[in-house]
Amino acid sequence: QVQLVQSGGGLVQPGGSLTLSCRPSGSLGNIYFMGWYRQALGREREFVASFGKGGNQFYADFLEGRFLISRDNAENTLYLQMDNLMPEDTAVYYCNFKVVGAPYEFWGQGTQVTVSS
């Protein structure tokens, strides 16, 4: 069974940067949605950024331009460049792919990002 494998994350000071990556362990077929979500302790999972159909990028309003989503189409790898990180960005970050014809969505295992001095 194909899984999404995440890497990156960790502990960073406020104002610092991190890059997350996410790639499938095998072939997934026609991916029409690639995105990032996050879940802080005690809170619901929330949308962060995504590529939709046609390659359009979408970002959560609270990001204020600090994050950049990108992808490597040849490898179906998704990235999230996070700059000017703030303590409120502390959360577990998850990647999410949606595939044409698939009966379920694909989620990464989650990566902890902690922003603290």
GIJOPE-V169043 format. One record per residue. N is the residue number from 1. RES is the residue in three letters. PSI is psi in whole degrees, -180 to 180 (999 if undefined). NEAR is the number of other C-alpha atoms within 8 Angstrom. Layout:
BEGIN
n=N res=RES psi=PSI near=NEAR
n=N res=RES psi=PSI near=NEAR
END
This chain:
BEGIN
n=1 res=GLN psi=131 near=2
n=2 res=VAL psi=137 near=8
n=3 res=GLN psi=156 near=10
n=4 res=LEU psi=126 near=13
n=5 res=VAL psi=120 near=10
n=6 res=GLN psi=153 near=14
n=7 res=SER psi=166 near=8
n=8 res=GLY psi=-165 near=9
n=9 res=GLY psi=-175 near=11
n=10 res=GLY psi=-158 near=9
n=11 res=LEU psi=132 near=8
n=12 res=VAL psi=151 near=13
n=13 res=GLN psi=156 near=9
n=14 res=PRO psi=137 near=11
n=15 res=GLY psi=-9 near=8
n=16 res=GLY psi=-178 near=9
n=17 res=SER psi=151 near=10
n=18 res=LEU psi=155 near=11
n=19 res=THR psi=129 near=10
n=20 res=LEU psi=150 near=11
n=21 res=SER psi=159 near=11
n=22 res=CYS psi=126 near=13
n=23 res=ARG psi=148 near=11
n=24 res=PRO psi=149 near=12
n=25 res=SER psi=-10 near=8
n=26 res=GLY psi=-165 near=6
n=27 res=SER psi=137 near=6
n=28 res=LEU psi=-14 near=8
n=29 res=GLY psi=-146 near=6
n=30 res=ASN psi=102 near=6
n=31 res=ILE psi=122 near=10
n=32 res=TYR psi=-6 near=10
n=33 res=PHE psi=132 near=12
n=34 res=MET psi=124 near=13
n=35 res=GLY psi=171 near=12
n=36 res=TRP psi=140 near=13
n=37 res=TYR psi=165 near=13
n=38 res=ARG psi=156 near=12
n=39 res=GLN psi=114 near=11
n=40 res=ALA psi=159 near=10
n=41 res=LEU psi=126 near=5
n=42 res=GLY psi=6 near=4
n=43 res=ARG psi=164 near=6
n=44 res=GLU psi=157 near=6
n=45 res=ARG psi=138 near=8
n=46 res=GLU psi=154 near=7
n=47 res=PHE psi=141 near=8
n=48 res=VAL psi=-59 near=11
n=49 res=ALA psi=158 near=12
n=50 res=SER psi=161 near=12
n=51 res=PHE psi=129 near=12
n=52 res=GLY psi=-167 near=11
n=53 res=LYS psi=139 near=7
n=54 res=GLY psi=-1 near=4
n=55 res=GLY psi=7 near=6
n=56 res=ASN psi=141 near=7
n=57 res=GLN psi=142 near=9
n=58 res=PHE psi=142 near=8
n=59 res=TYR psi=147 near=8
n=60 res=ALA psi=144 near=8
n=61 res=ASP psi=-33 near=5
n=62 res=PHE psi=-12 near=4
n=63 res=LEU psi=-31 near=9
n=64 res=GLU psi=41 near=5
n=65 res=GLY psi=9 near=5
n=66 res=ARG psi=-22 near=9
n=67 res=PHE psi=152 near=9
n=68 res=LEU psi=126 near=8
n=69 res=ILE psi=138 near=12
n=70 res=SER psi=171 near=8
n=71 res=ARG psi=157 near=8
n=72 res=ASP psi=104 near=8
n=73 res=ASN psi=-33 near=6
n=74 res=ALA psi=-34 near=5
n=75 res=GLU psi=-1 near=6
n=76 res=ASN psi=38 near=9
n=77 res=THR psi=136 near=12
n=78 res=LEU psi=141 near=14
n=79 res=TYR psi=156 near=11
n=80 res=LEU psi=107 near=12
n=81 res=GLN psi=121 near=12
n=82 res=MET psi=117 near=11
n=83 res=ASP psi=161 near=10
n=84 res=ASN psi=50 near=9
n=85 res=LEU psi=145 near=14
n=86 res=MET psi=158 near=10
n=87 res=PRO psi=-33 near=9
n=88 res=GLU psi=-6 near=5
n=89 res=ASP psi=-6 near=9
n=90 res=THR psi=123 near=11
n=91 res=ALA psi=171 near=11
n=92 res=VAL psi=127 near=11
n=93 res=TYR psi=136 near=12
n=94 res=TYR psi=139 near=13
n=95 res=CYS psi=156 near=15
n=96 res=ASN psi=127 near=13
n=97 res=PHE psi=143 near=12
n=98 res=LYS psi=134 near=12
n=99 res=VAL psi=136 near=12
n=100 res=VAL psi=127 near=8
n=101 res=GLY psi=-7 near=4
n=102 res=ALA psi=141 near=7
n=103 res=PRO psi=-9 near=4
n=104 res=TYR psi=166 near=5
n=105 res=GLU psi=160 near=9
n=106 res=PHE psi=131 near=9
n=107 res=TRP psi=143 near=10
n=108 res=GLY psi=173 near=12
n=109 res=GLN psi=-11 near=8
n=110 res=GLY psi=142 near=9
n=111 res=THR psi=128 near=12
n=112 res=GLN psi=129 near=10
n=113 res=VAL psi=123 near=13
n=114 res=THR psi=123 near=12
n=115 res=VAL psi=111 near=14
n=116 res=SER psi=147 near=9
n=117 res=SER psi=999 near=5
END
